Amino acid sequence: MPIVDIHLIAGRSQDQLKGLVEDVTAAVVKNTGAPAEHVHVILSEMEKNRYSVGGVLKSDEK
């Protein structure tokens, strides 16, 4: 069973998240041959003040 773990900064709409998991599932099915019902997609959303790049919190970016 393929498991896909995606980390995102919070703020996307329900429709965007739905489209993302549909597209990711389709890509996994296409490239692995796994049945869609066996593909697990985990979305982990983080607030901007809980994620940094280069030592700068995303919430502090201008």
N, C-alpha and C positions, 0 to 999 in steps of 0.2 A: 504494500500500500504506500504510494507516494505521499509524503507530507511536505507541504510548502509553507514556510514561515515567512511572512512579510511584515516588516516594521515600517510604520508610516507616522509622519507628524499628523496629528489630528486636524480635521477641518474639511474632509471630503464629504460629499453628500452620500446619502444611502444609495442613490442611483449609481454614483461613481464607484462605490465599493462593490455593489452588485455586479457591475460591468467588469470590474477588475477580477473578481473571483471566477466569473464565467469565462473570461479570456484566458486566465492562468490555467484553469481546469482543462479547457480545450487544448492548450499548448502541451500540457502534460500528457493528455490522452494521445494526441497526434505523435508525440516524440517518444513515448514509452510503450504505447499499446495498452496501458492500464485502463480498465473500465472507469468511466467518470464517477460512478458510485463508490469507487475505492480511493479517489483523490481527495485528500484533506487539505484545506487551505486555512491557515491560521493568520488572522489579521491582528496585529498589536499596534495600537495607536498611542502615541506619546504627545504630551503637550510640548510646546516650543521651549518651555523652561526646563525640560527634562532631557534635552538633546543638544549636543554641541558638536561643532566641527572646528578643528584647529584651536581648541580651547575657548571658543566663543559660543555661548548659548545662542540657539536660533532666535530666542526671544529678544536678545540684545542686538541682533543685526539691524542695520538701518535700511 
